[in-house]
Amino acid sequence: MPIREFCCNGCGVVFEALVFSADDEAAEQCPACGSTDHSRLYSVFGVAGTDKKLLSSGSCGSCASHSCSTCGSGG
Ligand SMILES: [Zn+2]
């Protein structure tokens, strides 16, 4: 699925969303503050240094990967 990861420019929250088109991407709202001002994060391989301010607590249940910045496991 076309899941993309975004970082809110307003509050810094990182969130994921299903994006099917550029319009969808631009319309995505931050789940924390509702802002549509966000930066797109590229694959988890390039998210080093991202603050882990995800809203969801606990394990990573929204990604299908074994290892991601949310899980933070392995290493
Ligand atoms: Zn926000």
N, CA, C, O and the ligand as a Tripos MOL2 file, in Angstrom:
@<TRIPOS>MOLECULE
protein
  301   299    76     0     0
PROTEIN
NO_CHARGES

@<TRIPOS>ATOM
      1 N           0.8550   -1.2050    0.0000 N.3       1 MET1
      2 CA          0.0000    0.0000    0.0000 C.3       1 MET1
      3 C           0.8770    1.2350    0.0000 C.2       1 MET1
      4 O           1.9960    1.2230    0.5110 O.2       1 MET1
      5 N           0.3610    2.2800   -0.5690 N.am      2 PRO2
      6 CA          1.1410    3.5320   -0.6720 C.3       2 PRO2
      7 C           1.1830    4.3000    0.6370 C.2       2 PRO2
      8 O           0.6710    5.4150    0.7390 O.2       2 PRO2
      9 N           1.7920    3.6930    1.6240 N.am      3 ILE3
     10 CA          1.8970    4.3770    2.9050 C.3       3 ILE3
     11 C           3.1050    5.3050    2.8840 C.2       3 ILE3
     12 O           4.2120    4.9260    2.5010 O.2       3 ILE3
     13 N           2.8460    6.5240    3.3070 N.am      4 ARG4
     14 CA          3.9280    7.4970    3.3590 C.3       4 ARG4
     15 C           4.0480    8.0120    4.7820 C.2       4 ARG4
     16 O           3.0900    8.0070    5.5560 O.2       4 ARG4
     17 N           5.2230    8.4440    5.0930 N.am      5 GLU5
     18 CA          5.4700    8.9520    6.4270 C.3       5 GLU5
     19 C           5.7170   10.4490    6.3410 C.2       5 GLU5
     20 O           6.4590   10.9250    5.4810 O.2       5 GLU5
     21 N           5.0910   11.1690    7.2350 N.am      6 PHE6
     22 CA          5.2210   12.6180    7.2250 C.3       6 PHE6
     23 C           5.6770   13.1290    8.5820 C.2       6 PHE6
     24 O           5.4830   12.4880    9.6150 O.2       6 PHE6
     25 N           6.2850   14.2960    8.5410 N.am      7 CYS7
     26 CA          6.6620   14.9650    9.7750 C.3       7 CYS7
     27 C           5.9790   16.3280    9.7820 C.2       7 CYS7
     28 O           6.1950   17.1490    8.8900 O.2       7 CYS7
     29 N           5.1580   16.5570   10.7910 N.am      8 CYS8
     30 CA          4.4260   17.8170   10.8760 C.3       8 CYS8
     31 C           5.4050   18.9660   11.1100 C.2       8 CYS8
     32 O           6.2490   18.9070   12.0040 O.2       8 CYS8
     33 N           5.2810   19.9970   10.3010 N.am      9 ASN9
     34 CA          6.1540   21.1600   10.4730 C.3       9 ASN9
     35 C           5.6730   22.0440   11.6220 C.2       9 ASN9
     36 O           6.3850   22.9380   12.0790 O.2       9 ASN9
     37 N           4.4620   21.7760   12.0720 N.am     10 GLY10
     38 CA          3.9130   22.5990   13.1390 C.3      10 GLY10
     39 C           4.3240   22.1140   14.5110 C.2      10 GLY10
     40 O           4.7890   22.8920   15.3450 O.2      10 GLY10
     41 N           4.1500   20.8160   14.7420 N.am     11 CYS11
     42 CA          4.4210   20.2930   16.0810 C.3      11 CYS11
     43 C           5.4710   19.1860   16.0760 C.2      11 CYS11
     44 O           5.8740   18.7100   17.1380 O.2      11 CYS11
     45 N           5.9080   18.7820   14.9130 N.am     12 GLY12
     46 CA          6.9920   17.8130   14.8470 C.3      12 GLY12
     47 C           6.5610   16.3620   14.9540 C.2      12 GLY12
     48 O           7.3990   15.4610   14.9770 O.2      12 GLY12
     49 N           5.2690   16.1370   15.0190 N.am     13 VAL13
     50 CA          4.7870   14.7640   15.1050 C.3      13 VAL13
     51 C           5.0380   14.0320   13.7910 C.2      13 VAL13
     52 O           4.8430   14.5800   12.7060 O.2      13 VAL13
     53 N           5.4670   12.8080   13.9150 N.am     14 VAL14
     54 CA          5.6470   11.9720   12.7320 C.3      14 VAL14
     55 C           4.4460   11.0540   12.6150 C.2      14 VAL14
     56 O           4.0670   10.3820   13.5750 O.2      14 VAL14
     57 N           3.8590   11.0310   11.4480 N.am     15 PHE15
     58 CA          2.6890   10.1830   11.2680 C.3      15 PHE15
     59 C           2.7090    9.5430    9.9010 C.2      15 PHE15
     60 O           3.3940   10.0040    8.9870 O.2      15 PHE15
     61 N           1.9570    8.4860    9.7780 N.am     16 GLU16
     62 CA          1.8750    7.7780    8.5180 C.3      16 GLU16
     63 C           0.4800    7.9360    7.9490 C.2      16 GLU16
     64 O          -0.4990    8.0800    8.6830 O.2      16 GLU16
     65 N           0.4090    7.9070    6.6400 N.am     17 ALA17
     66 CA         -0.8930    8.0350    6.0010 C.3      17 ALA17
     67 C          -0.8770    7.3460    4.6510 C.2      17 ALA17
     68 O           0.1560    7.2240    3.9930 O.2      17 ALA17
     69 N          -2.0430    6.9090    4.2700 N.am     18 LEU18
     70 CA         -2.1790    6.3170    2.9420 C.3      18 LEU18
     71 C          -2.2980    7.4350    1.9230 C.2      18 LEU18
     72 O          -3.1680    8.2990    2.0230 O.2      18 LEU18
     73 N          -1.4270    7.4040    0.9640 N.am     19 VAL19
     74 CA         -1.4130    8.4560   -0.0380 C.3      19 VAL19
     75 C          -1.5130    7.8370   -1.4220 C.2      19 VAL19
     76 O          -0.6700    7.0390   -1.8320 O.2      19 VAL19
     77 N          -2.5550    8.2220   -2.1210 N.am     20 PHE20
     78 CA         -2.7640    7.6690   -3.4470 C.3      20 PHE20
     79 C          -2.4050    8.6640   -4.5430 C.2      20 PHE20
     80 O          -2.2140    8.2850   -5.6990 O.2      20 PHE20
     81 N          -2.3150    9.9220   -4.1760 N.am     21 SER21
     82 CA         -1.9890   10.9330   -5.1810 C.3      21 SER21
     83 C          -1.3490   12.1310   -4.5020 C.2      21 SER21
     84 O          -1.3410   12.2370   -3.2760 O.2      21 SER21
     85 N          -0.8250   13.0110   -5.2950 N.am     22 ALA22
     86 CA         -0.1770   14.2030   -4.7450 C.3      22 ALA22
     87 C          -1.1970   15.0610   -4.0030 C.2      22 ALA22
     88 O          -0.8710   15.7120   -3.0100 O.2      22 ALA22
     89 N          -2.4470   15.0540   -4.4990 N.am     23 ASP23
     90 CA         -3.4820   15.8220   -3.8120 C.3      23 ASP23
     91 C          -3.7360   15.2600   -2.4280 C.2      23 ASP23
     92 O          -3.8990   16.0040   -1.4610 O.2      23 ASP23
     93 N          -3.7660   13.9360   -2.3450 N.am     24 ASP24
     94 CA         -3.9630   13.3010   -1.0510 C.3      24 ASP24
     95 C          -2.8520   13.6940   -0.1000 C.2      24 ASP24
     96 O          -3.0810   13.9880    1.0730 O.2      24 ASP24
     97 N          -1.6590   13.6900   -0.6280 N.am     25 GLU25
     98 CA         -0.5070   14.0040    0.2050 C.3      25 GLU25
     99 C          -0.6080   15.4220    0.7570 C.2      25 GLU25
    100 O          -0.3360   15.6670    1.9320 O.2      25 GLU25
    101 N          -0.9970   16.3350   -0.0990 N.am     26 ALA26
    102 CA         -1.0870   17.7280    0.3310 C.3      26 ALA26
    103 C          -2.2200   17.9400    1.3190 C.2      26 ALA26
    104 O          -2.1810   18.8600    2.1360 O.2      26 ALA26
    105 N          -3.2330   17.0780    1.2390 N.am     27 ALA27
    106 CA         -4.4110   17.2470    2.0900 C.3      27 ALA27
    107 C          -4.2730   16.5320    3.4190 C.2      27 ALA27
    108 O          -5.0980   16.7090    4.3160 O.2      27 ALA27
    109 N          -3.2510   15.7400    3.5450 N.am     28 GLU28
    110 CA         -3.0830   15.0110    4.8080 C.3      28 GLU28
    111 C          -2.9300   15.9860    5.9650 C.2      28 GLU28
    112 O          -2.2130   16.9830    5.8780 O.2      28 GLU28
    113 N          -3.6180   15.6710    7.0380 N.am     29 GLN29
    114 CA         -3.5620   16.5360    8.2060 C.3      29 GLN29
    115 C          -2.8290   15.8480    9.3450 C.2      29 GLN29
    116 O          -2.9120   14.6340    9.5310 O.2      29 GLN29
    117 N          -2.1220   16.6500   10.0860 N.am     30 CYS30
    118 CA         -1.4380   16.1230   11.2630 C.3      30 CYS30
    119 C          -2.4800   15.6460   12.2690 C.2      30 CYS30
    120 O          -3.4200   16.3790   12.5740 O.2      30 CYS30
    121 N          -2.3290   14.4390   12.7840 N.am     31 PRO31
    122 CA         -3.3020   13.9000   13.7350 C.3      31 PRO31
    123 C          -3.2640   14.6240   15.0760 C.2      31 PRO31
    124 O          -4.1770   14.4890   15.8910 O.2      31 PRO31
    125 N          -2.2250   15.3750   15.2930 N.am     32 ALA32
    126 CA         -2.0780   16.0420   16.5860 C.3      32 ALA32
    127 C          -2.6100   17.4710   16.5490 C.2      32 ALA32
    128 O          -3.3260   17.8910   17.4580 O.2      32 ALA32
    129 N          -2.2640   18.2120   15.5100 N.am     33 CYS33
    130 CA         -2.6460   19.6220   15.4720 C.3      33 CYS33
    131 C          -3.4980   19.9790   14.2560 C.2      33 CYS33
    132 O          -4.0060   21.0950   14.1550 O.2      33 CYS33
    133 N          -3.6510   19.0360   13.3420 N.am     34 GLY34
    134 CA         -4.5300   19.2670   12.2060 C.3      34 GLY34
    135 C          -3.9010   20.0910   11.1000 C.2      34 GLY34
    136 O          -4.5700   20.4410   10.1280 O.2      34 GLY34
    137 N          -2.6420   20.3990   11.2380 N.am     35 SER35
    138 CA         -1.9800   21.1940   10.2210 C.3      35 SER35
    139 C          -1.7110   20.3740    8.9660 C.2      35 SER35
    140 O          -1.4460   19.1750    9.0410 O.2      35 SER35
    141 N          -1.7820   21.0270    7.8230 N.am     36 THR36
    142 CA         -1.4480   20.3410    6.5820 C.3      36 THR36
    143 C          -0.0460   20.7260    6.1230 C.2      36 THR36
    144 O           0.3790   20.3940    5.0170 O.2      36 THR36
    145 N           0.6580   21.4330    6.9980 N.am     37 ASP37
    146 CA          2.0230   21.8240    6.6870 C.3      37 ASP37
    147 C           2.9730   20.7410    7.1940 C.2      37 ASP37
    148 O           3.3100   20.6850    8.3770 O.2      37 ASP37
    149 N           3.3830   19.9060    6.2850 N.am     38 HIS38
    150 CA          4.2110   18.7840    6.7110 C.3      38 HIS38
    151 C           5.2710   18.4870    5.6730 C.2      38 HIS38
    152 O           5.1650   18.8810    4.5120 O.2      38 HIS38
    153 N           6.2830   17.7900    6.1170 N.am     39 SER39
    154 CA          7.3290   17.3510    5.2140 C.3      39 SER39
    155 C           7.2330   15.8420    5.0460 C.2      39 SER39
    156 O           6.9410   15.1050    5.9880 O.2      39 SER39
    157 N           7.4800   15.4190    3.8490 N.am     40 ARG40
    158 CA          7.4130   13.9930    3.6060 C.3      40 ARG40
    159 C           8.7280   13.3430    4.0040 C.2      40 ARG40
    160 O           9.8110   13.8120    3.6550 O.2      40 ARG40
    161 N           8.6020   12.2720    4.7320 N.am     41 LEU41
    162 CA          9.7840   11.5090    5.0910 C.3      41 LEU41
    163 C           9.9120   10.3550    4.1110 C.2      41 LEU41
    164 O           8.9280    9.6990    3.7690 O.2      41 LEU41
    165 N          11.0960   10.1280    3.6820 N.am     42 TYR42
    166 CA         11.3030    9.0180    2.7740 C.3      42 TYR42
    167 C          11.4730    7.7410    3.5790 C.2      42 TYR42
    168 O          11.3610    7.7510    4.8050 O.2      42 TYR42
    169 N          11.7310    6.6940    2.9180 N.am     43 SER43
    170 CA         11.7280    5.3840    3.5700 C.3      43 SER43
    171 C          12.4600    5.3890    4.9020 C.2      43 SER43
    172 O          13.2760    6.2670    5.1840 O.2      43 SER43
    173 N          12.1510    4.3940    5.7080 N.am     44 VAL44
    174 CA         12.7220    4.3290    7.0470 C.3      44 VAL44
    175 C          14.2370    4.3350    7.0120 C.2      44 VAL44
    176 O          14.8940    4.5800    8.0230 O.2      44 VAL44
    177 N          14.7760    4.0670    5.8560 N.am     45 PHE45
    178 CA         16.2290    4.0380    5.7540 C.3      45 PHE45
    179 C          16.8120    5.4380    5.8800 C.2      45 PHE45
    180 O          17.9840    5.6090    6.2130 O.2      45 PHE45
    181 N          15.9870    6.4230    5.6130 N.am     46 GLY46
    182 CA         16.5220    7.7820    5.6340 C.3      46 GLY46
    183 C          15.9200    8.6390    6.7230 C.2      46 GLY46
    184 O          15.9110    9.8650    6.6200 O.2      46 GLY46
    185 N          15.4150    8.0000    7.7730 N.am     47 VAL47
    186 CA         14.7360    8.7410    8.8220 C.3      47 VAL47
    187 C          15.6000    8.8710   10.0620 C.2      47 VAL47
    188 O          15.1070    9.1640   11.1510 O.2      47 VAL47
    189 N          16.8740    8.6540    9.8880 N.am     48 ALA48
    190 CA         17.7710    8.7370   11.0380 C.3      48 ALA48
    191 C          17.6840   10.1190   11.6630 C.2      48 ALA48
    192 O          17.6960   11.1330   10.9660 O.2      48 ALA48
    193 N          17.5980   10.1430   12.9570 N.am     49 GLY49
    194 CA         17.5870   11.4100   13.6610 C.3      49 GLY49
    195 C          16.1960   11.9730   13.8760 C.2      49 GLY49
    196 O          16.0330   13.0240   14.4950 O.2      49 GLY49
    197 N          15.2010   11.2800   13.3700 N.am     50 THR50
    198 CA         13.8410   11.7680   13.5500 C.3      50 THR50
    199 C          13.3790   11.5670   14.9890 C.2      50 THR50
    200 O          13.5400   10.4940   15.5710 O.2      50 THR50
    201 N          12.8220   12.5880   15.5230 N.am     51 ASP51
    202 CA         12.2970   12.4690   16.8840 C.3      51 ASP51
    203 C          11.1320   11.4990   16.9000 C.2      51 ASP51
    204 O          10.2560   11.5400   16.0360 O.2      51 ASP51
    205 N          11.1340   10.6470   17.8700 N.am     52 LYS52
    206 CA         10.0610    9.6710   17.9660 C.3      52 LYS52
    207 C           8.9280   10.2320   18.8150 C.2      52 LYS52
    208 O           8.8010    9.9260   20.0000 O.2      52 LYS52
    209 N           8.1330   11.0390   18.1920 N.am     53 LYS53
    210 CA          7.0210   11.6520   18.9000 C.3      53 LYS53
    211 C           5.6940   11.0790   18.4110 C.2      53 LYS53
    212 O           4.6820   11.7760   18.3500 O.2      53 LYS53
    213 N           5.7230    9.8260   18.0730 N.am     54 LEU54
    214 CA          4.5080    9.2140   17.5660 C.3      54 LEU54
    215 C           3.4200    9.2080   18.6360 C.2      54 LEU54
    216 O           3.6880    9.0690   19.8300 O.2      54 LEU54
    217 N           2.2190    9.3580   18.1780 N.am     55 LEU55
    218 CA          1.1020    9.4020   19.1020 C.3      55 LEU55
    219 C           0.8120    8.0240   19.6730 C.2      55 LEU55
    220 O           0.4930    7.8740   20.8530 O.2      55 LEU55
    221 N           0.9270    7.0360   18.8210 N.am     56 SER56
    222 CA          0.6030    5.6930   19.2750 C.3      56 SER56
    223 C           1.6510    5.1910   20.2570 C.2      56 SER56
    224 O           2.8520    5.3780   20.0630 O.2      56 SER56
    225 N           1.1880    4.5750   21.2760 N.am     57 SER57
    226 CA          2.1100    4.0280   22.2570 C.3      57 SER57
    227 C           2.1760    2.5180   22.1050 C.2      57 SER57
    228 O           1.2920    1.9000   21.5120 O.2      57 SER57
    229 N           3.2130    1.9460   22.6360 N.am     58 GLY58
    230 CA          3.3530    0.5040   22.5540 C.3      58 GLY58
    231 C           4.1010    0.0960   21.3090 C.2      58 GLY58
    232 O           4.8820    0.8600   20.7400 O.2      58 GLY58
    233 N           3.8450   -1.1110   20.9110 N.am     59 SER59
    234 CA          4.5770   -1.6510   19.7780 C.3      59 SER59
    235 C           4.1030   -1.0420   18.4740 C.2      59 SER59
    236 O           3.0720   -0.3740   18.4040 O.2      59 SER59
    237 N           4.8820   -1.2940   17.4600 N.am     60 CYS60
    238 CA          4.5550   -0.7470   16.1520 C.3      60 CYS60
    239 C           3.5130   -1.6250   15.4930 C.2      60 CYS60
    240 O           3.8200   -2.7380   15.0670 O.2      60 CYS60
    241 N           2.3080   -1.1500   15.4040 N.am     61 GLY61
    242 CA          1.2490   -1.9650   14.8200 C.3      61 GLY61
    243 C           0.7870   -1.4650   13.4840 C.2      61 GLY61
    244 O          -0.0970   -2.0560   12.8640 O.2      61 GLY61
    245 N           1.3840   -0.3640   13.0240 N.am     62 SER62
    246 CA          0.9000    0.2200   11.7860 C.3      62 SER62
    247 C           1.8270   -0.0490   10.6150 C.2      62 SER62
    248 O           1.5320    0.3330    9.4830 O.2      62 SER62
    249 N           2.9290   -0.6950   10.8840 N.am     63 CYS63
    250 CA          3.8340   -0.9710    9.7920 C.3      63 CYS63
    251 C           4.0130   -2.4620    9.6160 C.2      63 CYS63
    252 O           3.8580   -3.2300   10.5650 O.2      63 CYS63
    253 N           4.3300   -2.8630    8.4310 N.am     64 ALA64
    254 CA          4.4570   -4.2750    8.1330 C.3      64 ALA64
    255 C           5.9180   -4.7160    8.1730 C.2      64 ALA64
    256 O           6.2300   -5.8930    7.9880 O.2      64 ALA64
    257 N           6.7850   -3.7770    8.4120 N.am     65 SER65
    258 CA          8.1870   -4.1100    8.4090 C.3      65 SER65
    259 C           8.6040   -4.7310    9.7390 C.2      65 SER65
    260 O           7.9990   -4.4750   10.7800 O.2      65 SER65
    261 N           9.6100   -5.5190    9.6830 N.am     66 HIS66
    262 CA         10.1310   -6.1290   10.9020 C.3      66 HIS66
    263 C          10.9120   -5.0950   11.7050 C.2      66 HIS66
    264 O          10.9380   -5.1240   12.9350 O.2      66 HIS66
    265 N          11.5270   -4.2140   11.0000 N.am     67 SER67
    266 CA         12.3030   -3.1960   11.6900 C.3      67 SER67
    267 C          11.9980   -1.8350   11.0990 C.2      67 SER67
    268 O          12.0580   -1.6460    9.8840 O.2      67 SER67
    269 N          11.6760   -0.9030   11.9510 N.am     68 CYS68
    270 CA         11.4240    0.4440   11.4770 C.3      68 CYS68
    271 C          11.7500    1.4120   12.6010 C.2      68 CYS68
    272 O          12.0250    0.9950   13.7260 O.2      68 CYS68
    273 N          11.7210    2.6800   12.3020 N.am     69 SER69
    274 CA         12.0850    3.6750   13.2930 C.3      69 SER69
    275 C          11.1110    3.6660   14.4580 C.2      69 SER69
    276 O          11.4480    4.0840   15.5650 O.2      69 SER69
    277 N           9.8970    3.1850   14.2010 N.am     70 THR70
    278 CA          8.9040    3.1470   15.2630 C.3      70 THR70
    279 C           9.1850    2.0090   16.2290 C.2      70 THR70
    280 O           9.1270    2.1730   17.4480 O.2      70 THR70
    281 N           9.4910    0.8510   15.6570 N.am     71 CYS71
    282 CA          9.7690   -0.3020   16.5000 C.3      71 CYS71
    283 C          11.0180   -0.0590   17.3300 C.2      71 CYS71
    284 O          11.0360   -0.3020   18.5360 O.2      71 CYS71
    285 N          12.0540    0.4210   16.6730 N.am     72 GLY72
    286 CA         13.2900    0.7090   17.3920 C.3      72 GLY72
    287 C          13.9610   -0.5210   17.9380 C.2      72 GLY72
    288 O          14.8450   -0.4220   18.7890 O.2      72 GLY72
    289 N          13.5580   -1.6800   17.4610 N.am     73 SER73
    290 CA         14.1460   -2.9150   17.9670 C.3      73 SER73
    291 C          15.2860   -3.3640   17.0570 C.2      73 SER73
    292 O          15.5090   -2.7970   15.9870 O.2      73 SER73
    293 N          15.9740   -4.3580   17.4910 N.am     74 GLY74
    294 CA         17.0870   -4.8690   16.7110 C.3      74 GLY74
    295 C          18.3250   -4.0250   16.9030 C.2      74 GLY74
    296 O          18.4580   -3.3100   17.8950 O.2      74 GLY74
    297 N          19.1950   -4.1120   15.9810 N.am     75 GLY75
    298 CA         20.3670   -3.2970   16.0940 C.3      75 GLY75
    299 C          21.5870   -4.1100   16.2960 C.2      75 GLY75
    300 O          22.6820   -3.5600   16.4130 O.2      75 GLY75
    301 ZN          1.1610   18.7540   14.0240 Zn       76 ZN76
@<TRIPOS>BOND
     1     1     2 1
     2     2     3 1
     3     3     4 2
     4     3     5 am
     5     5     6 1
     6     6     7 1
     7     7     8 2
     8     7     9 am
     9     9    10 1
    10    10    11 1
    11    11    12 2
    12    11    13 am
    13    13    14 1
    14    14    15 1
    15    15    16 2
    16    15    17 am
    17    17    18 1
    18    18    19 1
    19    19    20 2
    20    19    21 am
    21    21    22 1
    22    22    23 1
    23    23    24 2
    24    23    25 am
    25    25    26 1
    26    26    27 1
    27    27    28 2
    28    27    29 am
    29    29    30 1
    30    30    31 1
    31    31    32 2
    32    31    33 am
    33    33    34 1
    34    34    35 1
    35    35    36 2
    36    35    37 am
    37    37    38 1
    38    38    39 1
    39    39    40 2
    40    39    41 am
    41    41    42 1
    42    42    43 1
    43    43    44 2
    44    43    45 am
    45    45    46 1
    46    46    47 1
    47    47    48 2
    48    47    49 am
    49    49    50 1
    50    50    51 1
    51    51    52 2
    52    51    53 am
    53    53    54 1
    54    54    55 1
    55    55    56 2
    56    55    57 am
    57    57    58 1
    58    58    59 1
    59    59    60 2
    60    59    61 am
    61    61    62 1
    62    62    63 1
    63    63    64 2
    64    63    65 am
    65    65    66 1
    66    66    67 1
    67    67    68 2
    68    67    69 am
    69    69    70 1
    70    70    71 1
    71    71    72 2
    72    71    73 am
    73    73    74 1
    74    74    75 1
    75    75    76 2
    76    75    77 am
    77    77    78 1
    78    78    79 1
    79    79    80 2
    80    79    81 am
    81    81    82 1
    82    82    83 1
    83    83    84 2
    84    83    85 am
    85    85    86 1
    86    86    87 1
    87    87    88 2
    88    87    89 am
    89    89    90 1
    90    90    91 1
    91    91    92 2
    92    91    93 am
    93    93    94 1
    94    94    95 1
    95    95    96 2
    96    95    97 am
    97    97    98 1
    98    98    99 1
    99    99   100 2
   100    99   101 am
   101   101   102 1
   102   102   103 1
   103   103   104 2
   104   103   105 am
   105   105   106 1
   106   106   107 1
   107   107   108 2
   108   107   109 am
   109   109   110 1
   110   110   111 1
   111   111   112 2
   112   111   113 am
   113   113   114 1
   114   114   115 1
   115   115   116 2
   116   115   117 am
   117   117   118 1
   118   118   119 1
   119   119   120 2
   120   119   121 am
   121   121   122 1
   122   122   123 1
   123   123   124 2
   124   123   125 am
   125   125   126 1
   126   126   127 1
   127   127   128 2
   128   127   129 am
   129   129   130 1
   130   130   131 1
   131   131   132 2
   132   131   133 am
   133   133   134 1
   134   134   135 1
   135   135   136 2
   136   135   137 am
   137   137   138 1
   138   138   139 1
   139   139   140 2
   140   139   141 am
   141   141   142 1
   142   142   143 1
   143   143   144 2
   144   143   145 am
   145   145   146 1
   146   146   147 1
   147   147   148 2
   148   147   149 am
   149   149   150 1
   150   150   151 1
   151   151   152 2
   152   151   153 am
   153   153   154 1
   154   154   155 1
   155   155   156 2
   156   155   157 am
   157   157   158 1
   158   158   159 1
   159   159   160 2
   160   159   161 am
   161   161   162 1
   162   162   163 1
   163   163   164 2
   164   163   165 am
   165   165   166 1
   166   166   167 1
   167   167   168 2
   168   167   169 am
   169   169   170 1
   170   170   171 1
   171   171   172 2
   172   171   173 am
   173   173   174 1
   174   174   175 1
   175   175   176 2
   176   175   177 am
   177   177   178 1
   178   178   179 1
   179   179   180 2
   180   179   181 am
   181   181   182 1
   182   182   183 1
   183   183   184 2
   184   183   185 am
   185   185   186 1
   186   186   187 1
   187   187   188 2
   188   187   189 am
   189   189   190 1
   190   190   191 1
   191   191   192 2
   192   191   193 am
   193   193   194 1
   194   194   195 1
   195   195   196 2
   196   195   197 am
   197   197   198 1
   198   198   199 1
   199   199   200 2
   200   199   201 am
   201   201   202 1
   202   202   203 1
   203   203   204 2
   204   203   205 am
   205   205   206 1
   206   206   207 1
   207   207   208 2
   208   207   209 am
   209   209   210 1
   210   210   211 1
   211   211   212 2
   212   211   213 am
   213   213   214 1
   214   214   215 1
   215   215   216 2
   216   215   217 am
   217   217   218 1
   218   218   219 1
   219   219   220 2
   220   219   221 am
   221   221   222 1
   222   222   223 1
   223   223   224 2
   224   223   225 am
   225   225   226 1
   226   226   227 1
   227   227   228 2
   228   227   229 am
   229   229   230 1
   230   230   231 1
   231   231   232 2
   232   231   233 am
   233   233   234 1
   234   234   235 1
   235   235   236 2
   236   235   237 am
   237   237   238 1
   238   238   239 1
   239   239   240 2
   240   239   241 am
   241   241   242 1
   242   242   243 1
   243   243   244 2
   244   243   245 am
   245   245   246 1
   246   246   247 1
   247   247   248 2
   248   247   249 am
   249   249   250 1
   250   250   251 1
   251   251   252 2
   252   251   253 am
   253   253   254 1
   254   254   255 1
   255   255   256 2
   256   255   257 am
   257   257   258 1
   258   258   259 1
   259   259   260 2
   260   259   261 am
   261   261   262 1
   262   262   263 1
   263   263   264 2
   264   263   265 am
   265   265   266 1
   266   266   267 1
   267   267   268 2
   268   267   269 am
   269   269   270 1
   270   270   271 1
   271   271   272 2
   272   271   273 am
   273   273   274 1
   274   274   275 1
   275   275   276 2
   276   275   277 am
   277   277   278 1
   278   278   279 1
   279   279   280 2
   280   279   281 am
   281   281   282 1
   282   282   283 1
   283   283   284 2
   284   283   285 am
   285   285   286 1
   286   286   287 1
   287   287   288 2
   288   287   289 am
   289   289   290 1
   290   290   291 1
   291   291   292 2
   292   291   293 am
   293   293   294 1
   294   294   295 1
   295   295   296 2
   296   295   297 am
   297   297   298 1
   298   298   299 1
   299   299   300 2
@<TRIPOS>SUBSTRUCTURE
     1 MET1         2 RESIDUE 1 A MET
     2 PRO2         6 RESIDUE 1 A PRO
     3 ILE3        10 RESIDUE 1 A ILE
     4 ARG4        14 RESIDUE 1 A ARG
     5 GLU5        18 RESIDUE 1 A GLU
     6 PHE6        22 RESIDUE 1 A PHE
     7 CYS7        26 RESIDUE 1 A CYS
     8 CYS8        30 RESIDUE 1 A CYS
     9 ASN9        34 RESIDUE 1 A ASN
    10 GLY10       38 RESIDUE 1 A GLY
    11 CYS11       42 RESIDUE 1 A CYS
    12 GLY12       46 RESIDUE 1 A GLY
    13 VAL13       50 RESIDUE 1 A VAL
    14 VAL14       54 RESIDUE 1 A VAL
    15 PHE15       58 RESIDUE 1 A PHE
    16 GLU16       62 RESIDUE 1 A GLU
    17 ALA17       66 RESIDUE 1 A ALA
    18 LEU18       70 RESIDUE 1 A LEU
    19 VAL19       74 RESIDUE 1 A VAL
    20 PHE20       78 RESIDUE 1 A PHE
    21 SER21       82 RESIDUE 1 A SER
    22 ALA22       86 RESIDUE 1 A ALA
    23 ASP23       90 RESIDUE 1 A ASP
    24 ASP24       94 RESIDUE 1 A ASP
    25 GLU25       98 RESIDUE 1 A GLU
    26 ALA26      102 RESIDUE 1 A ALA
    27 ALA27      106 RESIDUE 1 A ALA
    28 GLU28      110 RESIDUE 1 A GLU
    29 GLN29      114 RESIDUE 1 A GLN
    30 CYS30      118 RESIDUE 1 A CYS
    31 PRO31      122 RESIDUE 1 A PRO
    32 ALA32      126 RESIDUE 1 A ALA
    33 CYS33      130 RESIDUE 1 A CYS
    34 GLY34      134 RESIDUE 1 A GLY
    35 SER35      138 RESIDUE 1 A SER
    36 THR36      142 RESIDUE 1 A THR
    37 ASP37      146 RESIDUE 1 A ASP
    38 HIS38      150 RESIDUE 1 A HIS
    39 SER39      154 RESIDUE 1 A SER
    40 ARG40      158 RESIDUE 1 A ARG
    41 LEU41      162 RESIDUE 1 A LEU
    42 TYR42      166 RESIDUE 1 A TYR
    43 SER43      170 RESIDUE 1 A SER
    44 VAL44      174 RESIDUE 1 A VAL
    45 PHE45      178 RESIDUE 1 A PHE
    46 GLY46      182 RESIDUE 1 A GLY
    47 VAL47      186 RESIDUE 1 A VAL
    48 ALA48      190 RESIDUE 1 A ALA
    49 GLY49      194 RESIDUE 1 A GLY
    50 THR50      198 RESIDUE 1 A THR
    51 ASP51      202 RESIDUE 1 A ASP
    52 LYS52      206 RESIDUE 1 A LYS
    53 LYS53      210 RESIDUE 1 A LYS
    54 LEU54      214 RESIDUE 1 A LEU
    55 LEU55      218 RESIDUE 1 A LEU
    56 SER56      222 RESIDUE 1 A SER
    57 SER57      226 RESIDUE 1 A SER
    58 GLY58      230 RESIDUE 1 A GLY
    59 SER59      234 RESIDUE 1 A SER
    60 CYS60      238 RESIDUE 1 A CYS
    61 GLY61      242 RESIDUE 1 A GLY
    62 SER62      246 RESIDUE 1 A SER
    63 CYS63      250 RESIDUE 1 A CYS
    64 ALA64      254 RESIDUE 1 A ALA
    65 SER65      258 RESIDUE 1 A SER
    66 HIS66      262 RESIDUE 1 A HIS
    67 SER67      266 RESIDUE 1 A SER
    68 CYS68      270 RESIDUE 1 A CYS
    69 SER69      274 RESIDUE 1 A SER
    70 THR70      278 RESIDUE 1 A THR
    71 CYS71      282 RESIDUE 1 A CYS
    72 GLY72      286 RESIDUE 1 A GLY
    73 SER73      290 RESIDUE 1 A SER
    74 GLY74      294 RESIDUE 1 A GLY
    75 GLY75      298 RESIDUE 1 A GLY
    76 ZN76       301 GROUP 0 **** ****
